[in-house]
Amino acid sequence: MNSKHVAVVGSGYVGLVTGACLAEIGHRVTCVDADRAKIQMLKKGEIPIYEPGLPEVVAANRKAKRLQFTTRLEDAMKHAEYVFIAVNTPPLPNGEADLSYVETVARQVGRVLRRYTVVIDKSTVPVNTGDKVRQTLLLHGKKEIPFDVVSNPEFLREGTAVRDFMKPDRIVVGVESRKAETMMRELYSPLKCPVIVTDIKSAELIKHASNSFLATKISFANALAALCDRVGADVSLVTAGMGADPRIGTSFLRAGLGYGGSCFPKDVSAFIHMAEKEGVDFKILRAVREVNDHARMWAVDRLKKALWNLRDKTIAVWGLAFKPETDDLRNAPALDIIQRLQSEGCRVNAYDPVAMVKARGHLKNVRYCRTPYDAARGADAILLCTEWKEFRDVDLQKVKALLRTPVFLDGRNLYDPAHVAALGFQYHSVGRVAPSVG
């Protein structure tokens, strides 16, 4: 394979995984970030995010001198044939994606372009962003320096991002020239997977459409769970029956406390706003968002029914991250639920295997505990918010002995209802029949 020189601007979640994995498949990569503290951490071999497998990939490629870090874009661009824009696109108050970081990077890249370069949007951006990046590059670059703009959306899942990059189900590239297509195929050739080539606008839409559709499946399952609660059906059986149809599938068709993280909430809102700007009322996505907001409050409503009054009660919350195998707290259901419980006068004992350090910056007046058992000691109820494997393996009989009252809310439908109820718990799960004991 012909090794390429690559610059990746932005060393956050997407940029760091992308840069490290491109180095892993043989390219020479320089990751750039304006955050000096972050770059110093990376140069010392410290990883600023929790992502299984990433520290090993970074360490191996730094040792092989295929991966380096800098705050100076001009240094990274000195030999670069490709430059990835992988900066954050946070939501504005109206839900629209904030593209100011993308614009800043495009302006800076334009100023230091010295040869033909493929400029790649890796950030999740609304349709027509490629046109704006091109205009910015033309405005701030030298007219005689050619370039191509490419849209290359990422499909990395937190907790499995390294595996997702190294073994993708598809790679999407939106291009405007044959030369750019050839360059992108060469870059990704070691991965041996289907490459879907489109125009730039279609590629930009694929990312938002994919995440919005997956969010729709989650909200459909949660709306279905509400109906199952009313009629006495079991949502896990209903979704299993639905998912057996290959046209539907079981993936993401799981009831619970709803979706969180950095992608789905932001992308659904951005897609709604993008459609509205074009005169399209994407009603189904507004409903998806509404259902998701309601899903996380299921826990508070059910605790009120189980405990009668919440004031002065102690709730043990198991799991703070928005999903297992990450320390990401962005839009995590647990944070909203804990704040609502505190407003109702509850005390909260919290435990998460990796996210508690970050949680201290988001949640005040919470007792952070060393183990799930420590959190359960003296509590009036347990609420499971994140389905870490550690929670599947706990000794529930020991947990029951530690509780003041044996109330267990399973917000992720992790446990078998009959088994937990047989241990003497008052067990509640999302959209599943509550078993009777005795």
N, C-alpha and C positions, 0 to 999 in steps of 0.2 A: 504493500500500500504506500502511496505517495503521501508522506506526512505534510499536513497543512499548518500554517501559522494562523492562530485564532486569538482575537481579543474578545473578552466577555465583560461588558460594562454593567456593573451591579453584582455584588457578591452576597446577595440575600439567598433565599431558599432556592429559587429557580436558577439564578446565575451561578451559584456555587456548585450545585449538582450538575448543571450543564457543563461548566468548565472542567470540573473534575472528571466527568465521564468522557468528555471529548479527549482529554489527555489519556484516559484509560484505553481508548481505542487507537491511540498512537499519534495524536496530533500534539503540536506544541502550543500551549494555551497560557495566556496571561489574563488573569482576572483583575479588574479595576474597580475600585470603590473609593468614593470621596470620604468615607468614614475611616479616619486614620487608626482609630482604636481597633476597629474590626480587622483591618489589614495587618496590624501588628499581631493580633491574636493568630491570624492565619499563618503568618510568617513563623510564628513560634510553634506551629502545629496544633493550635487549639481551634476547635470548631464552634462557631457561635450559635449553631442550631443543633437540636437533637434529631438525627436521622440515621437509622440503622445502616451500617455498612459504609457510610460516607467518610468517617475518619480514616478508615483503612485505605480507601481509594485516594483520598487527598495525600496521605502519608506516602503511599507507594509512588505516586507520580511526582511528588516533590523530590523524593529521593532519586527518581529517574531523570530529574531535571526537565520533565515535560510540562510541569505546572508551576507557575509563579504568581506572585501577587504584588500589586503596586497601587499607589494613589495617583500616578501620573499617566493620563491617557496617551500622551505623546510617546511615552516609552512602550506602552502596549501596542500602539499602532505602527511602530517603526518597521516591522516586517509583516504585519497582519494582511492576510488575503480576505479574511472574514472578520466582521465585528458584529457581535450580538448585543442588542439592546435588551437588557434583562432587569429593568428597574421596576419599582413598585408603581401600580396604578390604583391608588386608594379611591374609595368612593367619596364624592362630594356630597353635601347635605341633600341634594335632590336625587341622589342615586347615580348620577353621571360619573364616568371614570375620570379621575384627575390625570391628565396627560402632561402635566407640567414637567415631570421628571423625564419623560420621553422626549419632549421638545428640547430640554436642556442638553441631553446627551446627543441628540441629532445635531444641534448647533455646534457642540464641541467637536463631534466627529468630523463635521464638514470643514472645520478650521484646520484639522490636522491631516486630512486626506492627502496622500502624496502619490498614490498609484491606484489603478482600478481595484475596487474593493466591493465585496458583497456586504451590504448593510442589512442586518436581519432583525426584524421585530420578533423577539421572543416573549416579551411582556404580553399579557392579555389585554388587548386593546379593541376598541369599537371599530366597526367598518369605516373605511375612508382614512384611517390613521396612516396607512402606507403613503397615500397621496400627500399628506401633511409632512411626513418625514422627508419625502422626496423634495418638496418645496423648500423645506428648511435647509437641506443639504445644498441645494442649488443656490440659495440665498447667501449662505455663509461659506461655501466652498469655492475653490478655484474652478472657473468655467472649463478649463482644459482637462481637468481630472475626471475621468469617467467613473461611474458606480452603478450598481443595481440595488434596488430595494426589494427585500424578500419578506414575506410573512411566514413564520415557522412556529405555529402555536405549540405550546408544551402540553403534555398530558401526563404529568407527574403526580402521583398520589403520595401525600405525606405518609411516611411510615414504610413505603415501598418504592421510593423515588429512584434509587440506584438501580434496582431491578427493572423498573418501568423504562428507564433510559436504555439500559443495556439489552433488554429484550422487549422492544415495543411491538404493539400489534399493528401500528402504522405510523408513518411519518408524513406529515402534511406540509407541503411547501407551496406558497403562492408566489408566482414569479411573473416578470414582465419581459423576459428575454430567454432565448435558448441557452445563452452563455450562463446565466444565473442558474437555470435548471441543471445544467451539466455540473457546475461548481457544487451545488447542493447535493447532487447524487454522489459525487466523489467524496464529499465530506462524510456522508453517512454510509458509504459503501460497506464498511466493516460490520454493520449491524444486520445485514441480510434480512431485511423486512420490506413489506410493500411500501413504496413511496407514492403518495397521492399528490399529483401535481395539478394545481388549479391557478386561476387568476388570484391576485392579491386580495381582492374584496371577499371572494368566496372563502379563502383560507381564514380571513379574520372572522367571518361569521361562523365557521365550523367550530371554533373553540367555544364561543359563547353559546351556540346552539347545543353543543354536546353537554356542557355543564348544566344548562337550563333544563334539558330533557332529563338528566339524571336526578336533578332536584325535584322535577315533577313526579318521578317515580316514588321518591321518598315521601313527598306530601300526599300522593295518592294513597300510599299505604297507611299514613297517619289519619287521613280522612276516613278510610275504610275501618281503621281500628275504632274510631269513635262510633261508627255504626255497629260494629261487632259488640262493643260495650253495651249498647242499648238493647240489642236483640238477643244477647247471650251466645253469640258465635265466637269462634277462636280465629283471630286474624292470622296467626301463623299457619293454620291449616288452610285458610282461604287463599293466602298468597302462595302457599306451596302448590295448591291446585291450579292457580293461575299461572305460576311460573313454569309448570310442566309443559306449557305450550311454548315451543321454541320461538314463536313470534313475540312473546312477552319476556320470558326468562325471569329468574329469581333475583338477579343482581340488582341491588338498591331498592328492592321491593320489600323493605323491612320497616315495620312500625317501631317507633321509639320517641325520643325527645326532639327529633328533628335534626336537620343538618346545621353545621357551623363551619368554622375554618375561614381561610382567607379567600377561597374561590367561589363556592356556591352562592353565599349571600351577596357578595359583591357583583358577581357575574349576572345573577338573575336581575338585580336592580339595574345594572348597566344595560342589559338587554332590553328591559322594559323602557328605559329612558331613550335608548337608541331607536327603538321602534316608534315611540311617540314622536320623536323629532322628524321621522319620515312619514308621519300621518297614519301609522298602524297601531291600533289598540290591541296589545297582546294580553287580552283578558286572562287567559289561562295562567300566565306567569304571575299576574297580580294575585290570583287565587292561591297559587303555589306559595307565595311569600306569606300570605295571610294565614294559611294552614300551618306553615312552619312556625310562625310567631306564637300561634295558639298551642302547638304541640309541646313546647318547653314548659308551658304553664300547667300542663296536666299534673305534674308532680306536686305543685303547690295545692291545687284543688283537691287532689286525692289525699294529701296529708291532712288537709282540713277535715275531710270526712273521717279519716282514720283516727285522728287525735282530738277531734272536737274543737279545741282551742289551740292555736299555735304559740300564743304568748308564753314566754318562759320555758318553752320546750327546747330540747337539744336534738338537733338532727345531724346524723353522721352522713357526710357526702363522700361517696367513693368515686373518684375520678373527676378531674378538673379539665384536662385537655379535651378538645372537641372530638378526638377520636384516639384509639390506642396507637402506640408506637410513635408518638410525637409529643413535644412539649408545647405545641401551638395552642394558645388560648384565644385566638382571634374568633370572635362570635361564638365562643363555646357556650352551649346551653347551660352548663353548670354555673357559669358566672352570673347570668341573668337570674337563674333560679335562686342562688344563694343570696343575691341582693334583695330579691323579693321576700325570701324567708326572713331576712334580717329586718326588713320593713314591717313584717308581721310580728316582730318581737322574739324571733327565734335566736338561739345560740347555734353556731355551726362548728362541728368538728370535721375537718377535711383531710383527705389522704389521696395522693396521686403518686405513682411510682417515679415520675420524672418532672412533672409540671409545677411542683410547689414553689420552687425558687422564683419562677416567673410570676406565679399567682400572688406572691406577697406584694408585688407592685400594682395589683389590680383589686385585691380584696383586703379590706381592713376588718379588724375585730373578729377574725376567724382563728380558731385553734388548729394549727397545722400539726398533724400527727405522724408518728414514725411508722405505723403499720395500720392495716385495716382494723385490727383488733383494738388498737389504741383509740381509733376514732369511734368504735362502737361502744366503748366502755362508758356506761351511764347514760347513753343516748336513749331518746324516746322513739326513734325510728332510724332506719337506714335508707338512704336513697342512692341507688347506683346510677351514675350519670355517664360513665365511660366503661366500655366492656373490655378492660385490660384482662389478659390471661390470668394474672395474679388473683383476680377476684373469682374466677371460675374455680380456682384451686383452694379457696379458703375453707376452713373447718366451720361449717355453719352452726353446728351444735355448740361450739365454743363461742361463736358470735352471739348466739341466742342467750347464753348464760351471762354475757357482758351487758346486754341491753336492759334498760329499765322497763320497757314494754316491747314485745316481740313484733314490731311492725316493720315490714320490709317492702320497699317500693323498688321494683326492678324496671328502671327507665329504658333499658335496652333489651328486655326479654331474653336475658342471658341464661336464666335458670329454668329448670323443669318445675312448673307450678305444683304438681302433685308431690314431688320430692320435698320442696321447701315447706309446703303446707303441712306435710306429714311430720316435720320436725317441730311443729307447734307455732310456726310463724303466722301472723296475719299478712298474707302475701298478696301484693298487687302488681300487675304487669299491664302493659299497654295493649288493650284490645284482645285480651285472652280471658277465658272463663276463670273466675276465682274459685278454686276447689274448696269444698267444705271439708272440715276435719271432724273425725269421730263418727 
